[in-house]
Amino acid sequence: MDVNYTPDEVLQYIAEEDVKFVRMAFCDIYGKQRNVAIMSSELPRAFQHGIAFDASAVEGFDLDVRSDLFLRPNASTLRALPWRPQIGRVAHMFCDIVHPGGSPFEADTRALLKQAVQEAADRGYTFQFGTEMEFYLFLLDDRGNPTRIPFDRAGYMDVAPEDKGENVRREICLTLEQMGIYPESSHHESGPGQNEIDFRYADPVAAADNAILFRSVVKAVAAQNGLCADFSPRPLPDHDGNGMHINLSASRNGQPLPPTALIPGLLNRARDMTLFLNPVEDSYLRLGRDKAPRYVSWSEENRSQLVRLPAADGEYRRLELRSPDSMTNPYLAFSLIIRACLEGMAEELPLPEAANYNTLSASQEQTRKLPRLPDTLPEAKAVARESPFIRSCVPARILERYL
């Protein structure tokens, strides 16, 4: 489905495809998707004036005296929701959040990412992002409540019948394709009931939109199959956690950059950014275990590193940042990553020596010179609080709530 509509084309699509409801979607500062559904007849008003909502009821927006904000839909993000009824269909659009006078709302992290993308473009840089998102499938109890009983007991890249998630992943991928979102691959992960679906690279805002929609699709398809999807960092204490690995590449003035050009900036600000890439207490039960990184390091291919360079050629050459988990707000994470890379290139930071060994099993002698990621959420908050980089990139309203 074409997702590059203009407002007039959206209105035509709505009429031709029997769309009766439009979900006006946005995210709070933590990356949780919210929406208000309007009748399709209200869409012209939404394009012209926006749809008002009570921002004081949204966690992190913190507006009490003047609490009205407006949602203005982005026509280019129109997508029909395939799992909703086909008669009286439901469509979805991401929205800009603005004050009544039309000025951008300071805590709109999608707008923050757009600003970072524009800042990069002004310097001649174009970034591409892709995500690899892991999740568990759990059974429901007799009352339909989630349990911690995995859907299967399969392991890494197992096949049916051990892998019971095969058909669920297939349904997820086909649903995403119908929405114009294109997965690259899917497989069973290491944990029982754990799955992974990887995305084709896209521009940063589209990639973040896709990550948000992906969570919704997975949860909806899981529910239709009588299951619960869990994206939390470590849902089972004795098994692998869920990561959201971020793949990244860039070009300057149309010429691809070697991935190593981005590494110095990323490593330099990795500790500063950790609070936003790993924002909950359980995030720190995952780091340093089961191939999730503990140290600020990089290497070719080695999965114990914070940054690794996967084996690939040509346009698929990229770097992979392995610390984030799915509790991150992708808009905020991507904006920080872009700005860290830009800073590193502007300051011509040197490329640190590669750590060509497994940092999870290495001796203290090997790792003693490597900086460590924060060990706990309070430590991550303390690092962010003292970071001039974070204060320059994250609006005070957002930073105060994360701290």
C-alpha distance (Angstrom), angle and dihedral (degrees) to the residues before:
residue distance angle dihedral
M1 . . .
D2 3.80 . .
V3 3.80 110.0 .
N4 3.82 98.4 -176.5
Y5 3.79 97.7 90.3
T6 3.79 128.2 152.8
P7 3.84 118.3 -139.6
D8 3.82 91.2 -99.2
E9 3.81 90.8 50.4
V10 3.81 90.2 48.9
L11 3.80 90.8 54.5
Q12 3.81 90.1 48.6
Y13 3.81 91.7 48.9
I14 3.83 91.1 48.3
A15 3.82 90.8 53.7
E16 3.82 96.4 43.9
E17 3.80 97.2 44.2
D18 3.83 98.4 45.8
V19 3.81 94.2 -115.8
K20 3.80 108.5 172.1
F21 3.82 102.0 169.3
V22 3.80 130.9 42.5
R23 3.79 121.1 -163.8
M24 3.79 109.7 -143.1
A25 3.79 100.1 -152.9
F26 3.79 134.3 -165.1
C27 3.80 137.9 150.1
D28 3.76 132.6 -118.7
I29 3.81 118.6 -129.9
Y30 3.82 90.8 -84.6
G31 3.80 94.3 55.8
K32 3.80 96.5 -105.3
Q33 3.78 109.8 146.6
R34 3.79 117.3 -122.8
N35 3.78 129.6 178.3
V36 3.78 146.6 175.7
A37 3.81 117.3 -147.1
I38 3.79 117.4 -138.0
M39 3.77 130.2 -174.0
S40 3.79 111.4 -102.1
S41 3.81 89.5 -117.1
E42 3.83 87.7 67.7
L43 3.80 93.8 57.4
P44 3.85 97.3 93.4
R45 3.81 88.4 56.0
A46 3.80 90.4 47.3
F47 3.81 91.4 53.9
Q48 3.79 92.9 46.8
H49 3.79 103.2 38.6
G50 3.79 109.1 3.6
I51 3.80 129.5 -123.4
A52 3.82 117.7 -83.4
F53 3.81 123.2 -131.5
D54 3.81 137.5 173.2
A55 3.80 105.9 -99.1
S56 3.81 92.9 -175.6
A57 3.81 88.4 73.1
V58 3.83 93.6 56.3
E59 3.79 114.6 90.1
G60 3.79 111.6 -115.1
F61 3.79 97.4 14.3
D62 3.83 91.7 93.4
L63 3.79 100.8 -169.2
D64 3.80 113.9 150.1
V65 3.79 110.5 150.7
R66 3.81 98.7 38.7
S67 3.76 101.7 20.7
D68 3.83 102.5 161.5
L69 3.78 117.9 108.8
F70 3.79 130.2 168.2
L71 3.80 132.6 -129.9
R72 3.78 115.5 -143.2
P73 3.82 112.7 -169.6
N74 3.81 122.2 -129.0
A75 3.81 104.3 -134.7
S76 3.80 92.4 -157.0
T77 3.82 90.7 65.0
L78 3.82 97.3 59.5
R79 3.79 113.6 139.0
A80 3.79 131.3 164.3
L81 3.81 113.9 -132.3
P82 3.83 106.1 -123.5
W83 3.81 95.4 -161.6
R84 3.81 92.3 59.4
P85 3.84 122.1 83.0
Q86 3.79 116.2 -67.9
I87 3.81 92.0 -141.7
G88 3.78 108.9 67.5
R89 3.81 90.0 11.0
V90 3.79 127.5 -151.2
A91 3.81 122.3 -131.2
H92 3.79 130.9 -170.3
M93 3.79 133.1 -145.2
F94 3.78 132.0 176.2
C95 3.79 114.3 -128.0
D96 3.77 139.7 -151.0
I97 3.81 113.5 -124.5
V98 3.81 114.1 -134.6
H99 3.79 139.8 170.1
P100 3.82 118.1 -110.4
G101 3.82 89.4 -94.2
G102 3.81 91.2 55.0
S103 3.81 99.2 -105.7
P104 3.84 115.6 136.3
F105 3.80 117.3 -94.5
E106 3.81 110.0 -113.3
A107 3.82 95.0 -134.6
D108 3.81 96.3 51.5
T109 3.81 99.6 117.1
R110 3.80 92.3 -171.7
A111 3.81 87.8 60.7
L112 3.80 88.2 47.2
L113 3.81 90.0 57.6
K114 3.79 91.0 48.1
Q115 3.80 88.4 54.7
A116 3.81 91.5 51.8
V117 3.81 90.9 49.0
Q118 3.82 90.2 50.8
E119 3.80 91.6 47.2
A120 3.80 88.9 53.6
A121 3.82 91.8 46.8
D122 3.79 90.6 51.7
R123 3.80 87.3 59.6
G124 3.80 92.8 46.0
Y125 3.84 96.7 -102.0
T126 3.80 127.8 132.4
F127 3.80 120.8 -170.7
Q128 3.79 131.6 -158.9
F129 3.81 124.7 -161.8
G130 3.78 136.1 -169.4
T131 3.79 130.7 175.4
E132 3.78 136.0 -144.8
M133 3.79 107.0 -156.0
E134 3.80 125.5 -167.9
F135 3.79 126.8 -161.2
Y136 3.79 140.7 165.7
L137 3.79 126.2 -125.2
F138 3.80 113.1 -143.9
L139 3.80 132.1 -175.8
L140 3.80 122.4 -111.3
D141 3.79 123.4 -127.4
D142 3.82 125.1 -121.5
R143 3.81 90.6 -81.5
G144 3.79 94.4 50.0
N145 3.81 95.1 -104.3
P146 3.83 120.4 138.8
T147 3.79 119.0 -99.1
R148 3.80 131.4 -170.2
I149 3.81 91.6 -118.1
P150 3.84 108.1 119.6
F151 3.79 118.8 -127.2
D152 3.82 89.7 -125.8
R153 3.80 142.8 -1.6
A154 3.80 96.8 -127.0
G155 3.81 125.1 132.7
Y156 3.79 139.0 -146.4
M157 3.83 112.0 -26.3
D158 3.81 92.8 -17.5
V159 3.80 117.6 159.8
A160 3.78 135.1 -137.1
P161 2.95 136.4 -38.5
E162 3.83 88.2 32.6
D163 3.81 89.3 40.8
K164 3.81 103.9 64.0
G165 3.79 92.5 171.2
E166 3.80 93.6 70.1
N167 3.82 95.7 97.4
V168 3.80 92.9 41.5
R169 3.82 91.1 53.9
R170 3.80 89.6 46.7
E171 3.80 90.7 53.3
I172 3.81 91.0 47.3
C173 3.81 92.6 50.9
L174 3.82 93.4 47.3
T175 3.81 90.8 48.4
L176 3.79 90.8 50.7
E177 3.82 90.5 49.6
Q178 3.80 90.6 53.2
M179 3.81 86.9 55.4
G180 3.80 93.6 51.3
I181 3.82 93.7 -104.9
Y182 3.78 113.2 126.6
P183 3.81 122.4 -151.4
E184 3.80 117.3 -159.8
S185 3.79 99.9 -156.7
S186 3.79 144.9 -17.1
H187 3.79 135.3 -160.1
H188 3.78 145.9 153.6
E189 3.79 112.4 -82.6
S190 3.81 129.8 -143.2
G191 3.80 99.4 -87.4
P192 3.84 123.9 76.5
G193 3.78 106.6 -91.2
Q194 3.82 91.1 4.8
N195 3.80 120.4 138.1
E196 3.79 138.8 -179.9
I197 3.80 133.0 -156.7
D198 3.81 120.8 -174.1
F199 3.80 126.2 -154.5
R200 3.76 134.6 -139.4
Y201 3.80 111.8 -112.7
A202 3.81 119.7 -93.9
D203 3.78 139.7 167.5
P204 3.83 111.0 -66.3
V205 3.82 99.2 -102.1
A206 3.81 93.3 45.7
A207 3.81 90.6 46.4
A208 3.81 91.0 52.4
D209 3.81 91.3 46.4
N210 3.80 88.6 51.2
A211 3.80 91.8 51.3
I212 3.81 91.1 52.5
L213 3.81 92.6 47.1
F214 3.80 91.0 45.1
R215 3.79 91.6 62.2
S216 3.81 90.0 51.5
V217 3.80 93.4 48.1
V218 3.81 93.5 47.9
K219 3.80 92.6 49.5
A220 3.81 92.3 45.9
V221 3.81 94.7 48.5
A222 3.81 91.7 44.0
A223 3.81 90.5 52.3
Q224 3.82 91.0 49.6
N225 3.81 87.2 55.4
G226 3.80 93.5 49.7
L227 3.81 93.2 -104.2
C228 3.79 140.3 113.3
A229 3.82 121.8 -128.5
D230 3.81 115.4 -146.2
F231 3.83 121.5 -165.0
S232 3.82 96.9 173.4
P233 3.82 117.0 131.5
R234 3.81 97.5 -109.9
P235 3.82 114.1 5.2
L236 3.83 93.7 162.5
P237 3.83 113.8 44.3
D238 3.83 94.6 -151.6
H239 3.81 97.3 47.0
D240 3.80 140.0 59.6
G241 3.78 119.2 -64.6
N242 3.80 126.7 -125.7
G243 3.78 116.3 -98.6
M244 3.77 133.1 -173.4
H245 3.80 101.9 -149.4
I246 3.79 111.7 -161.6
N247 3.80 119.5 -145.3
L248 3.77 115.9 -156.8
S249 3.79 139.2 -175.2
A250 3.79 134.3 163.1
S251 3.77 143.3 -168.3
R252 3.79 133.3 -160.3
N253 3.77 121.1 -143.9
G254 3.79 88.3 -15.0
Q255 3.81 95.5 -51.8
P256 3.82 117.3 115.0
L257 3.80 114.8 -117.2
P258 3.79 121.1 -138.6
P259 3.83 108.3 -107.1
T260 3.79 89.1 -121.8
A261 3.83 88.3 68.9
L262 3.82 88.8 68.7
I263 3.79 98.5 44.5
P264 3.84 100.9 78.4
G265 3.80 93.7 56.7
L266 3.80 92.6 44.9
L267 3.79 94.2 50.1
N268 3.78 92.2 43.6
R269 3.83 91.9 58.1
A270 3.81 100.0 29.7
R271 3.80 95.1 106.0
D272 3.81 92.0 44.6
M273 3.83 91.4 53.0
T274 3.80 98.0 43.9
L275 3.81 95.1 95.1
F276 3.81 89.5 61.3
L277 3.82 96.6 40.7
N278 3.82 92.8 46.3
P279 3.80 104.7 26.7
V280 3.84 105.0 164.0
E281 3.80 134.9 62.5
D282 3.80 93.6 -110.0
S283 3.82 89.6 56.6
Y284 3.80 87.1 77.5
L285 3.80 92.8 53.2
R286 3.81 86.5 64.3
L287 3.82 101.4 45.2
G288 3.79 114.4 90.8
R289 3.82 94.1 20.7
D290 3.80 136.3 90.4
K291 3.82 97.1 2.7
A292 3.81 93.8 -43.7
P293 3.84 107.6 129.6
R294 3.79 127.1 -109.8
Y295 3.81 101.6 175.2
V296 3.80 133.6 59.9
S297 3.79 97.5 -114.6
W298 3.78 143.8 117.7
S299 3.77 139.2 -148.4
E300 3.78 144.3 158.9
E301 3.82 111.3 -80.5
N302 3.85 95.6 -28.7
R303 3.82 108.0 135.9
S304 3.80 95.8 -156.2
Q305 3.81 91.5 70.4
L306 3.78 128.6 95.0
V307 3.82 88.6 -129.5
R308 3.76 122.7 25.5
L309 3.78 133.4 175.1
P310 3.82 108.0 -134.0
A311 3.78 118.6 -144.8
A312 3.82 106.0 -93.7
D313 3.79 142.4 127.3
G314 3.79 136.8 -132.6
E315 3.80 117.3 -20.1
Y316 3.82 90.8 3.3
R317 3.82 92.4 62.4
R318 3.78 106.6 114.6
L319 3.77 144.4 133.0
E320 3.78 126.4 -105.6
L321 3.81 123.4 -142.0
R322 3.79 106.0 -155.1
S323 3.80 106.7 -175.9
P324 3.84 102.8 76.1
D325 3.79 121.8 96.4
S326 3.79 130.4 -160.4
M327 3.80 93.5 -95.8
T328 3.81 87.7 75.1
N329 3.77 121.4 104.2
P330 3.84 100.0 -120.2
Y331 3.81 93.5 -153.0
L332 3.79 91.7 55.7
A333 3.80 93.6 40.2
F334 3.81 94.6 50.1
S335 3.81 92.4 46.9
L336 3.82 91.5 52.9
I337 3.80 92.0 46.1
I338 3.81 92.1 51.3
R339 3.79 92.6 49.1
A340 3.82 92.6 46.5
C341 3.82 90.2 52.4
L342 3.81 92.0 46.9
E343 3.80 91.1 50.0
G344 3.80 92.3 49.6
M345 3.80 92.8 50.9
A346 3.80 93.9 43.8
E347 3.80 91.3 52.0
E348 3.83 92.1 40.9
L349 3.79 91.7 -130.3
P350 3.81 112.5 -167.1
L351 3.78 121.3 -110.0
P352 3.83 109.0 -107.9
E353 3.77 119.0 -128.3
A354 3.79 112.8 -84.5
A355 3.81 116.6 -107.1
N356 3.78 98.1 -135.3
Y357 3.80 96.8 -174.6
N358 3.78 138.9 72.0
T359 3.80 104.1 -82.2
L360 3.82 92.0 -166.4
S361 3.81 92.5 63.5
A362 3.82 99.8 25.8
S363 3.79 123.5 119.8
Q364 3.80 122.2 -102.1
E365 3.79 87.9 -110.0
Q366 3.81 90.2 60.5
T367 3.81 96.4 46.0
R368 3.80 103.1 34.3
K369 3.82 92.9 95.4
L370 3.80 94.4 48.4
P371 3.81 118.0 96.0
R372 3.81 113.1 -121.9
L373 3.75 128.0 -132.2
P374 3.82 112.3 -118.9
D375 3.80 111.6 -75.5
T376 3.80 96.7 -147.3
L377 3.77 140.9 23.1
P378 3.85 92.5 -107.9
E379 3.82 89.7 53.1
A380 3.83 90.6 49.5
K381 3.81 89.3 51.2
A382 3.81 91.3 50.0
V383 3.81 91.9 51.5
A384 3.82 92.4 48.0
R385 3.80 91.7 46.8
E386 3.81 91.4 57.8
S387 3.81 95.9 42.8
P388 3.84 118.3 108.0
F389 3.81 86.7 -167.5
I390 3.81 92.6 59.0
R391 3.80 92.7 44.8
S392 3.81 89.6 52.6
C393 3.82 94.0 48.6
V394 3.81 105.7 35.2
P395 3.83 119.8 61.8
A396 3.80 113.4 -118.4
R397 3.80 92.3 -117.2
I398 3.82 90.9 59.0
L399 3.79 96.5 38.7
E400 3.80 93.2 52.4
R401 3.79 91.8 54.6
Y402 3.82 94.0 47.6
L403 3.81 89.5 50.1
